[in-house]
Structures are given as structure tokens and as C-alpha cells.
């Protein structure tokens, strides 16, 4: 069966771009060359490097092309993918050209690195949908309009589909010593397990990713690959293949994986992974995840995932030491990462929503936003006709489950503990009507400081 996946839309390589118009309004900006290695070093973002002695000076010598790969195993990237993606962004802002590789070919196999069992293979249709979704997210982080450093998105299916099986074995496979492949941690670890093995399909993954590096060197003059520390075996395989096939000197650099102080992966919650797509993880939930990062992890996240300078991060650390209850570091982290992924408009909505949860008066929210804010709050449906003649607040409190009886509700109001849409209510004779709806269907009731309930009127 011949599989046809259309190539991703992408920028033309800089060597082939049409001349930029001379009109000042249309001239693209570019990034000045800066010491990216020093920046990565103080941020503790260098886990492994193939040439620690020469790589820093090589990067300062000229603008280089660097790539990282992203497998389309889902229709969204997750926060673990932010590590290599932010690496590409940092390299671009230091004057280098980033290539984001979406693995249409390698995604059909699945990377065995760091996996204890073989991945389920995706259908062609699902793979293509994932590729298109990821492509949009890559373009939201990188700059595609900055002259020679403009980012490029490529799909390795575009060049792998031209290979026959025999051609690939002859041209690429012969350059791979099996004993070297067997020595890679990603392979050795799986072979040593008694409960699962390693299929020939997954074993071949390393060859495909290694050839990506060769192809990008030949066509884009790409000499540096970056990735997470679990990609070290694949990266060094590509470097070795480049030396054998092209007599090229290639480089590799890995960053740490995003883990908590206790060693467990970040980005996992009781409700699932934290995704970059707003349809899978709402901007509000995304913000709250970062706002609730532990003190032991927040400094690392500020260094890894933001572009905040060193002096400000140190200042935040001092504030955290003196007044941890203010959560200034977490607030700064949440604002920066939410703005990066979802933009300033969504951040403003998230901040309003956060203020609502902490008692701010409720207005300018939609049903969807309130449902997100109060996802874990009890809600009760009532016919909207009850608002026509006025719904007594005492009946509303009982219906919402905030009081056991009308007499209990009356005492609560008299004690000043009842809020309608976060506005304190003082008259127990009050009747709710349609003017109290903060969205077309919702009234928010609160008892005390934190006990909420929603009344939904259909």
C-alpha cells in the first residue's frame, strides 16, 4: 500500500527565498549573534554536548542552523515538548536559524527512547491531523519573518517516501554498525527487559532519525541537533551517520527533561497531561498548573521555560525566600508561559477568571469561562421561568445545596455570609431575577469565603 501524506506548509529555505523588498515597512528584522551557550549554561539547560570544548566558540563564529524533531503522536504538543521548542526559540533569538521537524515518517513508527513498551501505530488519517495541528503550534513559538534566521518547518515524510526498502538498506543501512546500535541506551534498556522486547520496526527508528540529520545537513547546511536528554542516542547516531555519509562534522546538544524535584515528570495531573492546545487544556487550567508549581520547582521552570533574565529570576528567588505566601515566582511563571502559548488576550481573561475565584465581582464572563473556573463546583439546574416572578434567595440557597433549610439560609444571610455573583447580600427577602444572570444561563452563589455553587437556568 502506498501511503500519501501531503507535505506541511512551510517557509522556503533562506537560500531560496525571494529578495526582500527594500521598502522600510517591509524589511524583515533579524537577530544579532549572541552567546547562546553561555545563556543555556546559566539556565542549566545543557545536559550533554558532543563537543563542549569547541561548540561555544563555533556558535559565536557565525549564524548556524539548528534543528529539533517533534513526533506527531497526538494532535497537540504538551509541556514536555516545550523544552526542545524553547531551545529552538533561544537559538533563533541568539542569531541562528531554527528548523522544526515534524516527523511524518518517524511518527509512523514511534520513538522507543524512554519507552517500556512499543507504541500503538497511528492511522494515516490520524497522523495527518496531528501533523497539521502541531505545525500550527510550532509556528506560534518561532519567528517566520526575520530574514536569514526565519524558522523552517519540515516533514521528514517528504524525503523518506522516495526511498524503496532496498535503496534505504543499501544507501543508509550499510553505514550503521549493529553493535553500535545495540549499545545505545534506548535499545539496550528495552532488550534487557523480560516483560517486553523491541520490534524490528522500532529498532529501525534510529536509522530514520539519523538520516534526518544527514538530509538537513545536505539541504539546509544544518550542523546542530538539539533535543531532550532521552534523545542522546538518536542524536549521536545522526552525527555518526553524517560523518560516514558526508564526511561532515555535526554537533549535538541535549537539555534536561522537565521533571519535578522528586524526579517525576512535570505536566501530569489527575485529569491528564497539560497540553498546548486550548481545546485539550484550557488557558485557565494551563495558567493554574504553573501558578501551583511547588517552590522547589519554580526556579527551574523560570530558567527553562521563560526568557526572563538572570537578575530578575534571582530577585524572584529572594522574594520567595522572604515571602513565599505571595507566590510572586509562580505568578510570574504562569503569566510568562501562558502569554507565550495562548497570547496576552487569553492571559487577561485568565487573570479575570482567577480573580473571580478569589472573590472579585463577576462580570464579562461567558458560560464557557465560568464552566472552566468552576469545573469542580456543584451546579443545579432550574427552569428559567422561576426568575420571571423572582426566586427567593432563601429558596435559591437551599436549591444550590449551600443551606440545609430556609431558616439556616436566613441565618447565613443575616451573618453576612451570602454572596450573589461575589457581591455580598444583606436582605434575606431578596428575590433573584434575570438581571442577576452573569451569563445567559448562570447565577453564581457563594457561602462564606470559598464555598461556591452554580444555578443554571434553562
C-alpha positions as semicolon CSV with decimal commas, in nm:
position;residue;x (nm);y (nm);z (nm)
1;X;0,000;0,000;0,000
2;X;0,134;0,341;-0,093
3;X;0,078;0,598;0,182
4;X;0,030;0,955;0,069
5;X;0,069;1,228;0,326
6;X;0,070;1,581;0,181
7;X;0,369;1,791;0,287
8;X;0,324;2,051;0,557
9;X;0,303;2,412;0,452
10;X;0,634;2,571;0,543
11;X;0,870;2,854;0,468
12;X;1,113;2,834;0,179
13;X;1,475;2,782;0,293
14;X;1,660;3,111;0,322
15;X;1,896;3,017;0,038
16;X;1,597;3,013;-0,200
17;X;1,388;3,299;-0,064
18;X;1,289;3,580;-0,297
19;X;1,468;3,907;-0,234
20;X;1,309;4,104;0,046
21;X;1,153;4,434;-0,072
22;X;1,358;4,741;0,009
23;X;1,057;4,930;0,144
24;X;1,136;5,014;0,508
25;X;0,790;4,898;0,616
26;X;0,850;4,556;0,464
27;X;1,211;4,495;0,569
28;X;1,233;4,193;0,797
29;X;1,419;4,227;1,124
30;X;1,697;3,986;1,217
31;X;1,853;3,878;1,545
32;X;2,208;3,976;1,640
33;X;2,451;3,696;1,719
34;X;2,491;3,646;2,094
35;X;2,646;3,388;2,326
36;X;2,374;3,122;2,329
37;X;2,599;2,867;2,501
38;X;2,653;3,099;2,798
39;X;2,279;3,165;2,819
40;X;2,199;2,793;2,816
41;X;2,471;2,730;3,076
42;X;2,338;2,968;3,343
43;X;1,988;2,838;3,280
44;X;2,117;2,482;3,347
45;X;1,981;2,381;3,009
46;X;2,285;2,187;2,888
47;X;2,265;1,821;2,986
48;X;2,501;1,673;2,726
49;X;2,716;1,818;2,450
50;X;2,919;1,637;2,184
51;X;3,199;1,895;2,177
52;X;3,196;2,104;2,492
53;X;3,542;2,247;2,422
54;X;3,471;2,383;2,072
55;X;3,093;2,421;2,044
56;X;3,066;2,757;2,230
57;X;3,318;2,926;2,002
58;X;3,172;2,761;1,692
59;X;2,831;2,905;1,774
60;X;2,981;3,252;1,819
61;X;3,170;3,230;1,491
62;X;2,870;3,257;1,260
63;X;2,495;3,214;1,234
64;X;2,424;2,838;1,236
65;X;2,126;2,621;1,150
66;X;1,990;2,403;1,430
67;X;1,703;2,155;1,439
68;X;1,485;1,964;1,680
69;X;1,230;1,696;1,599
70;X;0,874;1,654;1,719
71;X;0,680;1,329;1,673
72;X;0,306;1,369;1,595
73;X;0,188;1,113;1,849
74;X;-0,102;1,342;1,943
75;X;-0,296;1,632;1,793
76;X;-0,117;1,868;2,032
77;X;0,224;1,919;2,181
78;X;0,244;1,901;2,562
79;X;0,453;2,097;2,808
80;X;0,734;1,840;2,791
81;X;0,777;1,940;2,424
82;X;0,831;2,299;2,537
83;X;1,187;2,214;2,638
84;X;1,325;2,148;2,287
85;X;1,086;2,402;2,136
86;X;1,214;2,675;2,369
87;X;1,568;2,565;2,283
88;X;1,495;2,641;1,916
89;X;1,342;2,976;2,014
90;X;1,651;3,067;2,219
91;X;1,884;2,974;1,935
92;X;1,683;3,188;1,695
93;X;1,694;3,490;1,924
94;X;2,069;3,439;1,956
95;X;2,107;3,481;1,580
96;X;2,071;3,125;1,449
97;X;1,816;2,965;1,217
98;X;1,584;2,701;1,367
99;X;1,432;2,406;1,185
100;X;1,136;2,233;1,350
101;X;1,099;1,885;1,211
102;X;0,752;1,731;1,233
103;X;0,805;1,358;1,200
104;X;0,554;1,237;0,943
105;X;0,776;0,937;0,868
106;X;0,923;0,864;1,211
107;X;0,579;0,921;1,364
108;X;0,453;0,619;1,173
109;X;0,694;0,404;1,376
110;X;0,729;0,573;1,714
111;X;1,045;0,650;1,907
112;X;1,138;0,371;2,152
113;X;1,355;0,609;2,358
114;X;1,237;0,622;2,717
115;X;0,950;0,378;2,648
116;X;0,900;0,048;2,825
117;X;0,664;-0,093;2,561
118;X;0,600;-0,050;2,191
119;X;0,376;0,236;2,086
120;X;0,045;0,179;1,911
121;X;0,077;0,268;1,543
122;X;-0,137;0,560;1,427
123;X;-0,369;0,553;1,128
124;X;-0,266;0,762;0,828
125;X;-0,565;0,991;0,881
126;X;-0,487;1,050;1,248
127;X;-0,121;1,109;1,173
128;X;-0,202;1,375;0,914
129;X;-0,445;1,551;1,151
130;X;-0,178;1,551;1,422
131;X;0,083;1,692;1,184
132;X;-0,135;1,985;1,086
133;X;-0,222;2,064;1,448
134;X;0,141;2,051;1,561
135;X;0,250;2,263;1,265
136;X;0,033;2,550;1,388
137;X;0,172;2,526;1,740
138;X;0,533;2,532;1,617
139;X;0,457;2,846;1,420
140;X;0,317;3,015;1,729
141;X;0,651;2,989;1,914
142;X;0,909;3,053;1,641
143;X;0,960;3,358;1,421
144;X;0,898;3,304;1,050
145;X;0,963;3,660;0,939
146;X;1,313;3,758;1,046
147;X;1,530;3,737;0,738
148;X;1,803;3,473;0,724
149;X;1,707;3,343;1,070
150;X;1,345;3,276;0,973
151;X;1,227;2,943;1,108
152;X;1,153;2,649;0,882
153;X;0,908;2,364;0,941
154;X;0,982;2,040;0,755
155;X;0,819;1,697;0,742
156;X;1,057;1,402;0,710
157;X;0,794;1,206;0,517
158;X;0,868;1,441;0,226
159;X;1,209;1,282;0,172
160;X;1,159;0,937;0,324
161;X;0,872;0,847;0,088
162;X;1,114;0,849;-0,206
163;X;1,313;0,556;-0,062
164;X;1,242;0,198;-0,150
165;X;1,326;-0,056;0,117
166;X;1,625;-0,186;-0,080
167;X;1,753;0,166;-0,152
168;X;1,738;0,259;0,214
169;X;1,925;-0,056;0,320
170;X;2,190;-0,001;0,053
171;X;2,242;0,375;0,096
172;X;2,178;0,424;0,467
173;X;2,165;0,089;0,645
174;X;2,513;-0,015;0,537
175;X;2,655;0,279;0,731
176;X;2,506;0,163;1,060
177;X;2,712;-0,088;1,265
178;X;2,463;-0,305;1,453
179;X;2,692;-0,333;1,754
180;X;2,683;0,046;1,791
181;X;2,303;0,046;1,771
182;X;2,281;-0,228;2,034
183;X;2,499;-0,022;2,269
184;X;2,253;0,272;2,269
185;X;2,068;0,307;2,600
186;X;1,731;0,337;2,422
187;X;1,785;-0,004;2,266
188;X;1,981;-0,179;2,539
189;X;1,729;-0,090;2,807
190;X;1,443;-0,246;2,612
191;X;1,638;-0,559;2,521
192;X;1,726;-0,619;2,884
193;X;1,360;-0,617;2,992
194;X;1,196;-0,955;3,043
195;X;0,838;-0,828;3,006
196;X;0,879;-0,662;2,664
197;X;1,112;-0,673;2,370
198;X;1,192;-0,444;2,080
199;X;1,042;-0,494;1,736
200;X;1,244;-0,454;1,418
201;X;1,019;-0,157;1,336
202;X;1,119;0,033;1,650
203;X;1,479;-0,080;1,614
204;X;1,481;0,094;1,274
205;X;1,366;0,425;1,419
206;X;1,723;0,528;1,493
207;X;1,817;0,492;1,126
208;X;1,532;0,714;1,013
209;X;1,605;0,991;1,262
210;X;1,978;0,973;1,190
211;X;1,912;1,018;0,819
212;X;1,702;1,327;0,901
213;X;2,022;1,490;1,025
214;X;2,205;1,394;0,705
215;X;1,922;1,529;0,487
216;X;1,905;1,858;0,677
217;X;2,282;1,896;0,654
218;X;2,276;1,840;0,279
219;X;1,979;2,066;0,208
220;X;1,991;2,330;0,482
221;X;2,353;2,321;0,600
222;X;2,221;2,218;0,941
223;X;2,506;2,108;1,168
224;X;2,347;2,104;1,514
225;X;2,064;1,894;1,657
226;X;1,908;1,967;1,996
227;X;1,663;1,761;2,197
228;X;1,578;1,618;2,535
229;X;1,830;1,405;2,720
230;X;1,638;1,092;2,616
231;X;1,734;1,172;2,253
232;X;2,110;1,146;2,308
233;X;2,138;0,805;2,140
234;X;1,941;0,918;1,834
235;X;2,138;1,243;1,808
236;X;2,479;1,077;1,827
237;X;2,364;0,818;1,571
238;X;2,286;1,105;1,331
239;X;2,625;1,262;1,395
240;X;2,798;0,931;1,320
241;X;2,592;0,881;1,004
242;X;2,677;1,233;0,886
243;X;3,046;1,156;0,930
244;X;3,018;0,828;0,738
245;X;2,797;0,953;0,453
246;X;2,913;1,315;0,414
247;X;3,245;1,341;0,598
248;X;3,066;1,616;0,793
249;X;3,133;1,746;1,141
250;X;2,795;1,764;1,311
251;X;2,713;1,857;1,669
252;X;2,458;1,755;1,928
253;X;2,328;1,914;2,245
254;X;2,061;1,793;2,483
255;X;1,861;1,967;2,754
256;X;1,728;1,806;3,074
257;X;1,383;1,655;3,080
258;X;1,119;1,860;3,259
259;X;1,088;1,682;3,594
260;X;0,991;1,778;3,947
261;X;1,229;1,786;4,241
262;X;1,118;1,432;4,331
263;X;1,217;1,305;3,984
264;X;0,867;1,256;3,844
265;X;0,770;1,414;3,511
266;X;0,603;1,752;3,512
267;X;0,288;1,804;3,311
268;X;0,082;1,520;3,453
269;X;-0,226;1,588;3,665
270;X;-0,515;1,378;3,790
271;X;-0,715;1,489;3,485
272;X;-0,433;1,406;3,241
273;X;-0,150;1,577;3,056
274;X;-0,107;1,953;3,024
275;X;-0,140;2,027;2,653
276;X;-0,060;2,337;2,448
277;X;-0,389;2,318;2,256
278;X;-0,663;2,520;2,433
279;X;-0,920;2,257;2,331
280;X;-0,734;1,994;2,535
281;X;-0,617;2,211;2,826
282;X;-0,798;2,542;2,872
283;X;-0,584;2,857;2,913
284;X;-0,726;2,886;3,265
285;X;-0,621;2,531;3,360
286;X;-0,286;2,589;3,189
287;X;-0,225;2,905;3,395
288;X;-0,334;2,736;3,717
289;X;-0,091;2,448;3,660
290;X;0,205;2,689;3,656
291;X;0,065;2,901;3,937
292;X;0,054;2,589;4,156
293;X;0,410;2,472;4,082
294;X;0,595;2,390;4,404
295;X;0,858;2,629;4,542
296;X;1,120;2,357;4,486
297;X;1,045;2,354;4,111
298;X;0,957;2,713;4,022
299;X;1,312;2,849;3,987
300;X;1,398;2,572;3,742
301;X;1,081;2,638;3,541
302;X;1,159;3,010;3,522
303;X;1,503;2,929;3,383
304;X;1,388;2,653;3,148
305;X;1,064;2,789;3,006
306;X;1,081;3,169;3,010
307;X;1,307;3,438;2,869
308;X;1,322;3,626;3,199
309;X;1,681;3,746;3,261
310;X;1,902;3,608;3,534
311;X;1,889;3,912;3,763
312;X;1,508;3,908;3,773
313;X;1,498;3,533;3,843
314;X;1,741;3,585;4,131
315;X;1,526;3,872;4,260
316;X;1,220;3,649;4,248
317;X;1,410;3,383;4,441
318;X;1,487;3,636;4,714
319;X;1,119;3,738;4,729
320;X;1,021;3,374;4,752
321;X;1,260;3,321;5,041
322;X;1,130;3,625;5,228
323;X;0,757;3,596;5,146
324;X;0,669;3,257;4,999
325;X;0,297;3,314;5,062
326;X;0,284;3,583;4,790
327;X;0,377;3,325;4,522
328;X;0,543;3,601;4,318
329;X;0,763;3,348;4,134
330;X;0,468;3,128;4,043
331;X;0,262;3,426;3,928
332;X;0,544;3,547;3,704
333;X;0,597;3,198;3,565
334;X;0,227;3,145;3,494
335;X;0,194;3,482;3,323
336;X;0,502;3,432;3,104
337;X;0,426;3,079;2,987
338;X;0,053;3,145;2,935
339;X;0,131;3,454;2,727
340;X;0,384;3,256;2,521
341;X;0,139;2,976;2,439
342;X;-0,202;3,148;2,440
343;X;-0,125;3,518;2,394
344;X;-0,192;3,832;2,603
345;X;-0,566;3,841;2,533
346;X;-0,619;3,495;2,680
347;X;-0,392;3,582;2,973
348;X;-0,614;3,881;3,053
349;X;-0,919;3,652;3,054
350;X;-0,737;3,403;3,276
351;X;-0,641;3,671;3,527
352;X;-1,002;3,792;3,543
353;X;-1,112;3,434;3,598
354;X;-0,852;3,383;3,871
355;X;-0,968;3,700;4,045
356;X;-1,325;3,570;4,031
357;X;-1,223;3,253;4,210
358;X;-1,065;3,470;4,480
359;X;-1,378;3,680;4,531
360;X;-1,373;3,951;4,265
361;X;-1,712;4,061;4,135
362;X;-1,823;3,850;3,841
363;X;-1,884;4,023;3,511
364;X;-1,780;3,994;3,146
365;X;-1,757;3,615;3,166
366;X;-1,910;3,363;2,930
367;X;-2,079;3,034;3,012
368;X;-1,768;2,854;2,889
369;X;-1,534;3,061;3,107
370;X;-1,745;3,011;3,419
371;X;-1,769;2,639;3,349
372;X;-1,389;2,628;3,337
373;X;-1,340;2,836;3,650
374;X;-1,596;2,639;3,848
375;X;-1,535;2,299;3,690
376;X;-1,534;2,128;4,032
377;X;-1,818;2,334;4,183
378;X;-2,165;2,177;4,229
379;X;-2,426;2,307;3,988
380;X;-2,803;2,272;3,983
381;X;-3,050;2,327;3,700
382;X;-3,375;2,518;3,746
383;X;-3,638;2,631;3,497
384;X;-3,576;2,987;3,383
385;X;-3,942;3,066;3,448
386;X;-3,863;3,077;3,821
387;X;-3,681;3,405;3,760
388;X;-3,987;3,565;3,598
389;X;-4,167;3,613;3,929
390;X;-3,844;3,628;4,130
391;X;-3,670;3,337;4,303
392;X;-3,640;3,397;4,679
393;X;-3,274;3,390;4,783
394;X;-3,357;3,150;5,068
395;X;-3,506;2,901;4,820
396;X;-3,205;2,953;4,590
397;X;-2,957;2,873;4,869
398;X;-3,142;2,554;4,957
399;X;-3,171;2,452;4,590
400;X;-2,799;2,514;4,542
401;X;-2,711;2,296;4,841
402;X;-2,549;2,583;5,032
403;X;-2,808;2,562;5,313
404;X;-2,999;2,272;5,462
405;X;-3,315;2,474;5,526
406;X;-3,467;2,818;5,481
407;X;-3,405;2,902;5,844
408;X;-3,040;2,804;5,803
409;X;-3,025;3,017;5,486
410;X;-3,178;3,315;5,670
411;X;-2,913;3,298;5,945
412;X;-2,641;3,279;5,681
413;X;-2,768;3,595;5,508
414;X;-2,808;3,781;5,840
415;X;-2,448;3,692;5,931
416;X;-2,324;3,842;5,603
417;X;-2,206;3,512;5,460
418;X;-2,406;3,503;5,134
419;X;-2,281;3,635;4,800
420;X;-2,456;3,654;4,464
421;X;-2,203;3,674;4,180
422;X;-1,945;3,758;4,450
423;X;-2,150;4,056;4,572
424;X;-2,249;4,035;4,939
425;X;-2,622;4,011;5,006
426;X;-2,770;4,160;5,322
427;X;-3,150;4,126;5,276
428;X;-3,294;3,776;5,318
429;X;-3,613;3,893;5,141
430;X;-3,422;3,943;4,816
431;X;-3,557;3,772;4,508
432;X;-3,332;3,676;4,217
433;X;-3,445;3,766;3,865
434;X;-3,298;3,770;3,515
435;X;-3,087;4,078;3,597
436;X;-2,884;3,858;3,831
437;X;-2,770;3,630;3,548
438;X;-2,399;3,691;3,482
439;X;-2,419;3,486;3,163
440;X;-2,731;3,392;2,966
441;X;-2,784;3,091;3,196
442;X;-2,580;3,116;3,518
443;X;-2,604;3,278;3,861
444;X;-2,310;3,217;4,096
445;X;-2,385;3,178;4,467
446;X;-2,125;3,172;4,744
447;X;-2,137;3,087;5,112
448;X;-1,851;3,217;5,322
449;X;-1,511;3,266;5,160
450;X;-1,480;2,965;4,933
451;X;-1,798;2,756;4,914
452;X;-1,947;2,809;4,567
453;X;-2,246;2,672;4,379
454;X;-2,387;2,746;4,034
455;X;-2,754;2,780;3,947
456;X;-2,818;2,709;3,580
457;X;-3,146;2,832;3,432
458;X;-3,263;2,653;3,117
